[in-house]
Amino acid sequence: MNLCSILLLLWLSVTGSSASYIAEGKASFYSDRMQGHRTANGERYNKTLLTAAHATLPFNTKVRVTNLKNGKSVVVKINDRMARNRHNIIDLSKAAAKQIDIIRAGYGTVKLTHAIGEETEQQAAPPAVTEGDAITK
């Protein structure tokens, strides 16, 4: 554990759990060859869903990722782990990277904030049910 992590934990223990997560740094995205591979939480990676990998945030945490260059943002769910490195703070799914326009450059400078009470796009829509799906007795 590094000094910043220790100070953050100390600060959170003093101020309570109402503090939200905020960070700035570089974001990249998964390559297409990762499609279908298992993520760290056991789900299969799907490049069309709004998901991401982070080094320390708990699984299923929702994070708003804002591209600092153009102001576009997206809410993603953390479902994978990435190695801690000094270059990137988050790896996005291809769909999330596309929404904030970092596909062409391959990376972008972003701001992460804890998205309390916000839903990702794919989870906000209820599943479609057709008449053929309903079973009547």
N, C-alpha and C positions, 0 to 999 in steps of 0.2 A: 504494500500500500504506500503510495507516495504522500508527500507532505500536504498537497492540495486536497486529497481525499480525506485525510485525517482532520484537516481544518474544516472541511465541509461537514463531516459527520459531527464534529464538535459544535459547529454553528447550528446545525439542524436540531441537535439535542437540546440546545439552550432556547432556541426560538420556537420549537414545536414543529409539527408536521405540516403547517399551513404554508411553508415556503415552497415555492415552485422552482423547477429546474430550468435554468437558462444557460446556454453555451453557444459559442461561435467558433467556426472553423470550416474546414473543407468537407464536402460531401462528394461521394462517388456513387456508382450504381453497379448492380450485379450484371455480369455478362449473360448473354442468352444461353450459354452452355450450362448454366446453373438450373435452368428450368427443370422442375420435377425432383431435384435433389432434396434431401431432408434438411430442414433447418435445425438449429440447436434445441428448439422446443418440441421437435417431432413432426411439425407440419411439413408438407411439401412446398417448396418455393414455387410460387406462381407469379410470373412477371406482370400479370394484369391486375394484381391486387396491390393495395397501398400498404406495403410492409417495409420493414427496415431492420438492419442489424446495428447494434450498439454494443460497446465494450462492457458497460456496467449497469445500464438501466434494466429494471425487472421486465420479464416477458409480459406482454399484453399492455404495457404502458403506452398511452397515446401521446404522440409528440407532434407539435406543429413545426414544420421545417419551412423556413422562409429564405428564399434566394435573395441575398443582399444586393445583388446587381440589378434585379428587375422588380423586386417586391412581391413576386408570386409566392404563394405558400400552399402547402398541402399537409393534411393530418395523416400520419402513418402509425401503424401498430408495430411495436418492437416484438419480433418473433425469432430473432437470430442473434448470435454473438459474433463479434469481430475481434481481431487481435488489437490490443492497444497499440497505437503508433502515434507518432508526432504529426503525421500528415492528414489523416482523416478522422473525423469524429463520428461519422455515420455512413453506412452503405444503404442506399435506397433501392427499392425494386424499380424495374424499368418504367412502370406506370407512374410512380411517384416522381422519378427523375424527369419524365416527359412533362408532367404538369408544371414543374417549376423551371423548365427549359434549361437543363444542364446536359442533355444528351449530346449535342454537337461538340461541346467543349470537353466532355468526359468527366468533368467535375465542376463544382461551384462553391463559392463561399456562402455559407448559410448560418442562420441563427436558429437554434433549437429552443423551444419553450414547451413546458408540460401543458398538454391540452386537456385540462380537466373538464369533463362533461361534454366534450366534443366527440362526434362520431366520424369514423372514416367513411368515405363515400360508399364502399361496397357493403358496409354494415348498416348504413342508414336505410337502404331500400329493403322492404320486406320481400321474401321469396315469392316468386310468381307461382300460383296454383291454377291449374286448368281443370275443367270439368272431368277430364279423363283421369286426373289424379285422385279425385274424391271417390271413396268407396261407399256405396249406399247399401243398406241391408233391408 
